Amino acid sequence: MKACGKEGEECFHALGVLRVSLGCYIFFSVMFLTTVKTRKLHESWNLWHSGYWEVKFIILLVSMALPFFFPSELVQIYGEVARIGAGVFLLLQLVSVIQFIIWWNNYWIPDEERMQRWSFGVLMSTLFYVVSICGIVYLYKTYAPRASCSLNLFFITWTAILLAAIMVVSLHSKVNRGLLSSGIMASYIVFLCWCALRSEPANATCQTKNQDKGNTDWITIIGFLIAIFAIVIAAFSTGIDSKSFRFSEEIVEEEDDIPYSYGFFHLVFSLGAMYFAMLFISWDLNNSARKWSIDVGWMSAWVRVINEWFAATIYIWMLISPIVRQNKVMGNDRTVQETVDSVMP
């Protein structure tokens, strides 16, 4: 094809990945535009969302083929936009995960009728914190074995500080959210730190395990497939979790309402297509990852680290935001009362 350049090189490697991603993005954008207004189960667009698979399969094939006729310059522009879309996908995924953690914590809160739940909650809290601490020790031993590994030492130490901050805020008398949600969140940010360190280039000198060989053994391949599966599950779980992103809590649900926002579902998958592309090219539009590798490179590592910091920040804000709003309301009421008192004879 003319758009693929000499010997088709512009349809392979990073540009090839971006073309496939653009095709997926086009398909899910079409689905978003055709379902975003759906509100009730009896509407025709509800049937379109849940059926007509033959028609949608044809639309998918056309959408996947179109980008291979687009000029490379347009695909490069899409790649720049995809970086932003992938970042938005990460933020949506973070909010969804944090909302689930908070819900799980509320489920296990102690009361007189649920002492078994409370005991299990204490056990799980202890387990998650033990896992988090062991994870920090493992990261120091594996990725920062020498004092010269200053960057890795900073990443791991800052993760430990975030872990302590989350615990302190959760146990504060005004917040009082217990240790379960903070323990789960601590384990999650330790996991994100590990992912960031794993994403460092193969020639990184501060790893005790040599990853420079790039052998495609069965463990590497299974790890690759598990990573893909985990991202798919994350896209599904975030897509059907539209209630976590409502700005108003006063919406009354009726029996004939759709179970989740179809438009938001397809929006998440369109952003997920961008995220997939960034993982396969390691967020670098000019280079491709090694065979059977995913999300490897300094740019990928920094994206993971920033994602970890955002996760901790969003979680802490969700803990303290009710207190901030309450203090603001009390301050406004006090100001009104002082004004009334000043004008009273």
C-alpha positions in Angstrom: 0.0 0.0 0.0 1.1 3.5 -0.7 0.5 4.6 2.9 2.9 1.9 4.1 5.9 3.5 2.4 8.9 1.7 0.9 8.7 -2.1 1.4 5.8 -1.6 3.8 8.1 -0.5 6.6 5.7 2.1 7.9 3.1 -0.6 8.7 5.4 -2.6 10.9 6.9 -2.0 14.4 5.7 1.1 16.3 3.6 2.5 13.4 2.0 -0.9 12.8 1.0 -1.1 16.5 -0.4 2.5 16.3 -2.4 1.6 13.1 -4.0 -1.4 14.8 -4.7 0.7 17.9 -6.3 3.4 15.8 -8.6 0.9 14.2 -9.8 -0.3 17.6 -10.2 3.4 18.7 -12.3 4.1 15.7 -14.6 1.1 16.3 -15.1 1.9 20.0 -15.6 5.6 19.2 -18.4 4.6 16.8 -20.0 2.5 19.5 -19.6 5.4 22.0 -21.4 7.8 19.7 -24.2 5.4 19.0 -24.8 4.4 22.7 -24.0 7.5 24.7 -27.6 8.7 24.9 -29.0 5.4 26.0 -30.8 5.6 29.3 -33.6 3.0 29.3 -33.7 -0.8 28.6 -36.6 -0.4 26.2 -34.7 1.9 23.9 -33.5 0.6 20.5 -29.9 1.5 21.2 -29.9 -0.9 24.2 -30.5 -3.7 21.7 -27.7 -2.3 19.5 -25.3 -2.4 22.4 -26.2 -6.0 23.4 -26.8 -7.5 19.9 -26.2 -7.1 16.2 -22.9 -8.9 16.6 -22.6 -9.7 12.9 -23.0 -6.0 11.9 -20.6 -4.9 14.6 -18.0 -7.5 13.5 -18.1 -6.0 10.0 -17.7 -2.5 11.4 -14.7 -3.7 13.4 -13.1 -5.2 10.3 -13.6 -2.0 8.3 -12.3 0.1 11.3 -9.2 -2.1 11.6 -8.5 -1.8 7.8 -8.9 1.9 7.4 -5.8 3.1 9.3 -3.5 1.1 7.0 -4.6 3.5 4.2 -3.9 6.6 6.4 -0.6 8.5 5.8 2.1 7.9 8.4 2.0 11.6 9.5 -1.6 11.1 10.6 -0.8 7.9 12.5 2.1 9.8 14.3 -0.4 12.5 15.4 -2.7 9.7 16.7 0.3 8.3 18.6 0.8 11.7 20.4 -2.9 11.8 21.3 -2.8 8.2 22.4 -0.2 9.1 25.1 -2.8 11.4 26.7 -5.6 9.0 26.2 -3.6 6.2 27.8 -2.9 8.5 30.8 -6.6 9.2 31.2 -7.3 5.4 31.1 -4.8 4.9 33.9 -6.5 7.6 36.0 -9.9 6.1 35.4 -8.6 2.7 36.4 -7.1 4.2 39.6 -10.3 5.8 40.6 -12.2 2.5 40.0 -9.7 0.5 42.0 -9.7 3.0 44.9 -13.5 3.0 45.0 -13.5 -0.8 45.2 -11.0 -0.7 48.0 -13.2 1.8 50.0 -16.3 -0.3 49.3 -14.5 -3.5 50.6 -13.4 -1.6 53.7 -16.9 -0.5 54.4 -18.2 -4.0 54.0 -15.9 -5.3 56.7 -16.4 -2.5 59.2 -17.2 -3.8 62.7 -20.6 -3.8 64.3 -22.3 -6.0 66.8 -24.0 -8.2 64.2 -20.9 -8.8 62.1 -18.1 -9.8 64.5 -17.0 -12.5 62.1 -16.5 -9.9 59.4 -14.6 -7.7 61.8 -12.2 -10.5 62.8 -11.7 -11.3 59.1 -11.1 -7.7 58.4 -8.4 -7.4 61.1 -6.7 -10.6 59.7 -6.8 -9.2 56.1 -5.4 -5.8 57.3 -2.5 -7.5 59.0 -1.8 -9.7 56.0 -1.8 -6.8 53.5 0.6 -4.8 55.7 2.9 -7.7 56.1 2.9 -8.3 52.3 3.6 -4.6 51.8 6.6 -4.5 54.2 8.0 -7.7 52.7 7.5 -6.2 49.3 9.5 -3.1 50.2 12.3 -5.3 51.6 12.3 -7.4 48.4 12.5 -4.3 46.2 15.5 -3.0 48.2 17.3 -6.3 48.0 16.6 -6.9 44.3 16.6 -3.4 42.7 18.8 -1.4 45.0 21.6 -3.7 46.2 24.2 -0.9 46.2 24.3 2.7 47.4 25.0 3.8 43.9 21.5 2.9 42.8 20.3 6.3 43.8 17.2 6.5 41.5 15.9 3.1 42.6 16.6 3.9 46.2 14.5 7.1 45.8 11.6 5.2 44.2 11.5 2.5 46.9 12.0 4.9 49.8 9.3 7.3 48.6 7.0 4.3 48.2 7.7 3.4 51.9 7.0 7.0 52.9 3.7 6.9 51.0 2.8 3.7 52.7 3.4 5.2 56.1 1.4 8.4 55.1 -1.6 6.3 54.0 -1.6 4.4 57.3 -1.3 7.6 59.4 -4.1 9.4 57.6 -6.4 6.3 57.7 -5.9 6.1 61.5 -6.3 9.8 62.2 -9.2 10.4 64.6 -11.1 12.6 62.2 -10.7 10.1 59.3 -10.9 6.8 61.2 -11.1 4.5 58.2 -9.3 1.6 59.8 -6.3 -0.4 58.4 -8.0 -2.6 55.9 -8.4 -0.2 53.0 -5.0 1.5 53.7 -3.4 -2.0 53.8 -4.9 -2.9 50.4 -3.8 0.4 49.0 -0.3 0.0 50.5 0.0 -3.3 48.8 -1.2 -1.8 45.5 1.3 1.0 45.5 4.1 -1.4 46.4 3.0 -3.5 43.4 3.0 -0.4 41.2 6.5 0.4 42.3 7.6 -3.1 41.5 6.1 -2.7 38.0 8.0 0.5 37.5 11.3 -1.1 38.5 10.5 -4.0 36.2 9.9 -1.6 33.4 13.5 -0.2 33.6 15.6 -1.0 30.5 17.3 -4.4 30.3 20.7 -2.8 30.6 19.9 -1.1 34.0 22.9 -1.8 36.2 21.0 -1.9 39.5 19.1 -5.1 39.1 20.5 -8.3 40.6 18.7 -10.3 38.0 20.0 -9.9 34.5 17.2 -9.2 32.0 19.4 -8.4 29.1 19.2 -11.8 27.5 15.6 -11.4 26.5 15.0 -15.2 26.3 11.5 -16.1 25.2 11.1 -19.0 27.7 7.7 -20.2 28.8 7.8 -18.1 32.0 8.3 -14.9 29.9 5.5 -15.8 27.5 3.1 -16.8 30.3 3.9 -13.5 32.1 3.2 -11.6 28.9 -0.2 -13.3 28.4 -1.1 -12.7 32.1 -0.3 -9.0 31.7 -2.6 -8.8 28.6 -5.4 -10.6 30.4 -5.1 -8.3 33.4 -5.4 -5.2 31.2 -8.5 -6.6 29.5 -10.1 -7.4 33.0 -9.2 -3.8 34.1 -10.9 -2.3 31.0 -14.1 -4.4 31.6 -14.2 -3.6 35.4 -13.6 0.1 34.8 -16.1 0.3 31.9 -19.0 -1.0 34.0 -18.1 1.1 37.0 -19.5 4.3 35.7 -21.2 4.9 39.1 -17.8 5.7 40.6 -17.5 8.7 38.3 -20.8 10.4 39.0 -20.5 14.0 40.1 -24.0 13.9 41.7 -25.2 11.5 44.3 -28.8 12.6 44.0 -29.6 10.5 40.9 -32.6 8.3 41.5 -32.4 4.9 39.7 -35.5 3.3 38.2 -36.2 -0.4 37.3 -36.0 0.2 33.6 -32.6 2.1 33.7 -29.6 0.5 32.0 -27.3 -1.3 34.5 -24.3 0.8 33.6 -23.5 3.7 31.2 -23.0 2.2 27.7 -21.3 5.3 26.4 -18.8 5.3 29.3 -18.2 1.6 28.8 -17.1 2.2 25.1 -15.2 5.3 26.0 -13.1 3.3 28.4 -12.4 0.7 25.8 -11.4 3.4 23.2 -8.9 4.8 25.8 -7.9 1.2 26.6 -6.9 0.8 22.9 -4.6 3.7 23.3 -3.2 2.3 26.5 -2.5 -1.1 24.8 -0.6 0.7 22.1 1.6 2.6 24.6 2.4 -0.7 26.4 3.5 -2.5 23.2 5.7 0.4 22.1 6.8 1.3 25.6 5.4 4.8 25.3 8.0 5.6 22.7 6.7 6.4 19.2 10.1 5.8 17.6 11.1 2.4 19.0 9.5 -1.0 19.5 9.8 -3.3 22.5 11.6 -6.6 22.5 9.9 -9.8 21.4 7.5 -11.1 24.1 8.1 -8.0 26.2 5.6 -5.3 27.2 6.0 -1.9 28.8 9.8 -1.9 29.0 11.9 1.3 28.9 12.7 4.4 30.9 9.6 6.2 29.7 7.5 3.2 30.8 9.2 3.2 34.2 8.4 6.9 34.8 4.8 6.5 33.7 4.5 3.6 36.2 6.1 5.7 39.0 3.9 8.7 38.3 0.9 6.4 38.3 1.9 5.1 41.7 2.2 8.7 43.1 -1.2 9.6 41.6 -2.8 6.5 43.2 -1.5 7.5 46.7 -2.5 11.1 46.2 -6.1 10.3 45.0 -6.6 7.8 47.8 -5.4 10.3 50.5 -7.6 13.0 49.0 -10.6 10.6 49.1 -10.0 10.1 52.8 -9.6 13.8 53.7 -12.1 15.4 51.2 -15.2 14.8 53.4 -13.4 16.5 56.3 -12.3 19.4 54.1 -15.9 19.9 52.8 -17.3 19.6 56.3 -14.9 22.3 57.6 -15.8 24.5 54.7 -19.5 24.2 55.4 -19.0 24.9 59.1 -16.8 27.9 58.2 -19.5 29.3 55.9 -22.2 28.7 58.6 -20.1 30.5 61.1 -19.6 33.4 58.8 -23.3 33.7 58.1 -24.0 33.6 61.9 -21.5 36.3 62.6 -23.0 38.4 59.8 -26.5 38.0 61.3 -25.2 38.8 64.8 -23.5 42.0 63.5 -26.7 43.4 62.0 -29.0 42.5 64.9 -29.7 45.4 67.2 
